[in-house]
Amino acid sequence: MLGGRNGARAVILAGGVALHAVNVFIVTTILPSVVADIGGLDLYAWNTTLFVVASIVGAALCARLLHGVGPRGAYAVAALLFAAGTTVCAAAPAMPVMLMGRLAQGLGGGFLFGLSYAMIRIVFAEPLWPRAIALTSAMWGVATLIGPAVGGVFAEMGAWRAAFWSMVPVTLAFAVLAFLMLPAGSKGEGGRRAPPLAQLALLTLAVLALSVGSLRPDPLWNAGGVAVAGLLIAALVVIDGRLGSRLLPTGSYRPTTRLGRLFGSMCLLSVAVTSTETFVPLFLQVLHGRSPLVAGYLAALMAVGWTGGSIASSGLHGGAERPVLLLGPVVSLAGMLVLAALIPGSGGPAALAAICVALTAVGAGVGMGWPHLLTGVLRAAPAGETDLTSAAITTVQLVATALGAALAGMVVNMAGLTEPGGIGGTASAALWLFLVFAAAPVLALLAARRLTQGG
């Protein structure tokens, strides 16, 4: 896969994901410092939620962008949007402005992320798909080395804005590289379909309803946010495909189809990581007295585990992957329970070592099955919907992240993160966050059993 023309294509595929992933870890690491400087603790989870909502829009529209301006133009547009949003974040005087920058970052990042999966199906032969997906996952591992270092160093210097500024020239250099290395011509079906604007609007409103519901530690207010979000998602499922356009390919919403089971397993596995990792640096700094740099690296262990699990299992085939689809959720569940027990406390080196193992285990459990779930999705693409299915991989993953982040914000605020706050409130928030989201790998195990038994 890394030889000849495939090598150049792999550089672009990996580079787009690396930009997105490095930014995620930089922001996760510096966010406590950002809040301490410009305020906005009650909007802490919104930094992830709005970023991911915008990423969903970008991922859902990437097939149309690819068809309209070709690979060269699509990557250039995505990178420039990402750079513009990063610039706004770097200059933000208050949290509302920061959130505007995160929206622009998310849109560009969603294009970059979605284009990478679209390019897998377009430029690589089918036997190389699991390897290409593992390469994509490996970029999250690379990001764990770079992101926390950049964010942590600048946070400890009291210069969190410089962490954003450092991303701008790198992003612009990637835009130039993509423009020089990729072909100008387009390929795919995306231009034949109208964009699913109504579905995207409903999905965005659903995530925002959950986020608004998380702003107050009031059970009735929280329940209202969940109810409104549920109704909006139900409306999305009903209208998807009936307006001449689709957000997800045919059969995605039905658990009786293989595609529906694959997407469901993806959501349940990934939400254990994506819903909790945003708060891990905050918990480790407040409850365990770790510096921003150390806390950022410890939080990144989830991604390290995800990458390691993906690479280790990517060569399995011919039925050998079925045991890891069952083992992965068990490993993640064990990690979540250990985190629920140990992070709320303030134990010594032994407890911290166990936390490190647990963080890695949560990610590894997801990564073990990830290449095979995504390869299964690509192979299960309905006729005439191959581009849509490729883009839907990113869309589904980001939807799970957005809804998970919004629900995580609701859980921690209800548990006392902002009221009463302090050590006690943060400890309570950590306990309930990991306990609640331990349900995700349990449900993922049930879904994996159906996949391995029923095909």
N, C-alpha and C positions, 0 to 999 in steps of 0.2 A: 504493500500500500504506500510505502514511503519512497518508492523508486520511480524514476522517470517523471512523466507528466502527473502521475498520481501524487508525487511528493509535493509539487507546487500547489496542487489543489488542497492537500492536507494542511499545508501551512495556513492558507486562508481560512479553512474550516476551523482549525484549532485557534487561530488568532482572534476570530470573532467571539468565540466562546470565552477565551481567556480574558478579553477586555471586559465582558459582562461579569465574569466570575471574580476577577481581581477587584472590580468596583464594589461588588457585594461585600467582600471581606474588608475592604478599606472602610466602607461606611459602617459596617457592623462594629468595627473596632473603635472608630472615632466618635460614634454617636453619643456615648455618655459624656464626652468632652464637649460636643456640640450643644447638648442640652444644658450643661453647666454654664456655657457661655451665653447662649441666646435664648434659653428657656424652651418650654414646650414639652415637659415630661409627659403631660396627658396626651400628647400627640406622638409619643415615641413610636408606637406600632404603625402609625400612618406613614412613616418614612418607608417602611417595607410595603405596606398595603398599596399606596399610590404608585410606587415604583412598579410593583407587579401588575397592577391594573393596566397601566400604560404599556407594560411589556406584553400583556395579553392582546391588546389591540394591535401592537406591532407584529406579534407572531401570527395573528389571524389574517393580517393583510400582507404578509411577506410574499405569499405566492403571487398575488396580484402585482406587487412591486417588482418581483423578479421577472414576471412576464412583460411588464410595461417598460422597464428600463434596462433589463438584462442583468447578468451577474455583476458586471463591473459597476454599473450605475447604482444597483441596489445596495451593494456594500458601501459605496461612497456616501450615498444618502444616509444610510444607517449610522455610519461613523460620524458624519457631520452633525446629525441630530444629537447623538450621544455627547459629542464635544460641547455643543451649545448648552445642554442641560448641566453638564459638569461645571461649566463656567458660571452659570447662575448659582449653583450650590456653593461654589468657592466664595462668591461675593455676597451671599445671603446675610442680611442684617437681622433677620428674625425668622422663626420657624415657618410661617406661612410662605415666605419667599423660598426658603429651602425646599418646601414641598412642591412648589412650582418647578424648581429645577429638577427634582426627583421625577416629576411627571415626564419632562422632556428626556431625561436620562433613560427612563423606563421605555419610552417609545423607541428610541434608538437601540437600546439593548434588546428589546423584543424582536426587532428586525434582525439584528445580528444573530441572536439565538435561533430564531426560526429559519433564517437562511442557511445556517449550518446544517440542520437536519434535512432541509430541502436539497442541499447540495450532495448529501450522502446518496440519496436515491438517484440523483441525476448523473453524478460523475463516477461513482464506484460500481463495480460489478456486485451482484447480490451476495456471493460468498464473502465479500469484504465488509458487508454491512455491520456485523457484530464488532469487527476490529475498529471500524470507523466510529461506532458509537462508544467503544471503550476509549478511543483517542479523545473524543469529546469529554468524556468523564475525567480523563487524565488531566485536562486543563483545569478542572476544579482543584485537583491536587497541586498543580503548579501555582494556582492562585492562593492556596493556603500558605505557600512559602513567601509570596510577594505581598499579598494584600495586608495581612496582619503586621508585617514588617513596616510597610509604608505608613499605614494608619497608626500603628503603635508608636513609631518613632516621632512622627509629627505631633501626635496627641501628648506625648510626654514632654515635648518641647513647648507645649502650649500654642502650637501653630497648626491646628486642624485644617484650616483653610488651604494650607500648602499641600496637604494630601490630595485635595481636589485639583489644585492647579497642576500638580505633577502628572495627572492623567491626561490633560489636554494635549500636550505635544505628542504623547504616545498614540493617542487616538487619531490625530491628524496624520501621523506617519503611517498608521495602518490604512487609512483611507487612500493615501497615495500608493501604497504597496498593492492594495486590492485593485485599484484602477489600472495599475501597470501590468498585473499578472493575470487578471481574469478576462475572459472573452467579452466582447460587447453585446453579442447576440443573446436573445432570450430563448428559453426552452421550458415548456410546461403548459399546463391547462389553465393557469390562474386567471388569465385575461378574459376567459370566456364566461366567467361568472361575476354577477354583481356582488359587491362586498356585503357581508352580513351585518349591516349597520344596526338594524333593530335588535338583533341578538346581542351584539356588543354593547349596545346601550342598556339593555336589560341586565346583562352580566355586570357591567360597571355599577349600575344602581344597586344591585344586590350586594356587591362587596362594600359599597359606601354605606348601605343600610346597616350592615354588620359593624362597620367601623364607627358610625355614629352611635350605634347601640352600645359600644364599648366605652364611650366617653364618660359615662356616669356609673358609679357602683350601685345602681338601683336595679334590683331584679326585674321589676316591671318594665323599666326602660330597656334593659337587656333583652328580655323576652320579646318586646315589640320589634327590636332590630332583627332578631332571628326570624320572627314571623314574616316580616316584610321581605326579608331576603329570600325566605323559602317560597313565598308567592311569586316573586320575580323570577326565580330560577325555574319554577314550574311553568310559568308563562313562556320562558325561553325554550324549554323542551317542547312545548306544544307547537310553537310557531316555527321552530327550526326546520328548514326545508320546505315550508309552505309558502314562503314569500319569494321563491325563485332563487334563493341563495341558502347556503348552509354554513354554519359555524364549525360543525363536526361532521365527519362522514356518516353515511347511512348505517344505522345499527349501533351507533356509539352509546346511545342512552339505554339500550335494552340489555339487562344482565343475562338474557338467554342467548345472546350472540357472543361469538368468540371475541369480536372487537370490543364489545361492551365490557366483557370480563377483563380484558387486557387493560383497558383504560381505567377501570375501577381499581385494579390491583396497583397500577401506577400511582393513582391518587392516594390510596391508603398508605402505601409504603413511603412515598416522599413526604407526606404531611408531617410525619413524626420528626423529620429533620427540619424542614422549612418553617414550621410553625414555632419551633423552640429556639433555634440557633440565634435569632436576633437578640434574645434576652440573656443568653449565656454570658457574654462579656459583662453586662450590667450586674448579674448575680455574682460573678466571680470577683468583680471589683468591690462591690458593696459588702458581700457576706464573707469573702475569703481574703480580702485585702490585697488582691493582685493588681499589678500595674496594668495600664491599658495594653502595653505590648504583650505581656504574658497572657492576659485574659483573652486577647485577640487570637493568639496562637492556640490556646487551649480550646476555644470555640471552634477553630478551624479543624480540630481533630475529627469532627463529624464528616467534613468533606474529605479528609484524608482516608477515613474508613470507607466512604462511598467510592472513592477512586480505586482504592486497593481491592475492594470487593469486586468492582466491575472488571478490572484488569485480570484478576485471578480467575474469574469465571467465564471470560469472554471466549475462550477457546473450546468450551464444552458444546457438544452438539449430538444429534442422533439420540435424544432422550436422556443424555447424561446431565442435562441442565435441570431436569425435573426435581431432583432432591434439593438443589440449592434454592429453588423457588419456595419450597416448604421451610427450609432451614433459615432463610433470611429473616422472615418476620419474627421467628423465635429469638434470634440474636438481637434484633432491634428492641423487642419487648424487654429482654433481660437488661439491656442498657438503660432503658427508660426508667425501670423500677429502681435501679441502683442510683440514678440521678435524683429521683424523687426522695430517696432516703438520705443522700449525702450532701447535695448542694444546699439545702436550707440550713445546714449546720455550719460550723466553723472549725472543722477537724484539722488535724495536723497533716504531715507529709503522706502518711498512709492513706488517709481519706482523699487527698488530692490525687494520689496515684490511681486510686480506684475510680475517681471521677474521670481521669484521662482515659482509662480503659473503657469505661461506660460510654463516653462520648464517641470513641472510635467504633465501638460495637454498634451503636445506633446507626451510624453511617454505613458500616460494613454490611449490616443486614439489608439495607436498601440496595447497595451496590451489587450484591451477589446475584440478584435476579434482574437487575436493570437492563443489561444488554439484551437479554432474551425476551423480556417484555416488549422492548422497543422494536426488536427485530420481528417479533410476532405481529406487532401492529403494522409494520411496513408490508409484511407478507399477506396480511388480512385485508389490505386496502380494497374496497369495492371497485368494480370496473368503472373507469372514467373518473375516479376520485383519488388518484395516486398523489397528486400535488396537495390536495386538501388534506389527505391523511398524513403526509409528511409534516405539514404545518400544524396539524392537530396535535402531534406529539408535544410540541412546545406549548401550544394553547392549553392542553389538559394539565400539563405539569405546572404552568403558571397559574391556572385557575385554582388548583389545589393549594399553591403557595399563597395566593391572595386571600382565599377564604380561610385558610389556616392561620395566616397572620392576623386577620381581623378577629377571628375567634380567640386567638391567643391573647390579643390585646384586651378582649372582653374578660377572659378568665383572670388575667393578672390584676386588672383594675378591680374586679369584684373581690379578689382575694386580698386586696389591701395595698397594692403597690403605691398608689397615690394617696389613699386615705385608709389607715393612718400614715402610711409611708415609713421611712426609716428602716432600721434593721428588721424589726418585727414584721412590718408590712411586706418587705422584700422577701423575707424567708417564707412567709405564707404564700406569696405569689409563686415562688419557685416550686414549692411543694405541690400546689394545685395544678400548675401548668404541666408538670411532668406526669402527674397522676391522670389528668384528664386525657392527655394525648397519648398515653399508653394504650388507650383503646384502639388507636389506629393500627398498630401492628397485629393486634388480636383479630381485627376484622380482615386485615390483609392476609393472615394465615387461612382464614375461612375461604377467602376468594382464591388463594393459591391452590387450595385443595380442589376446588371446582375446576380450575384450569388444568391441573395435572390429571384429574380423573375424567373430565368430560371433554378435554381437547380445547 
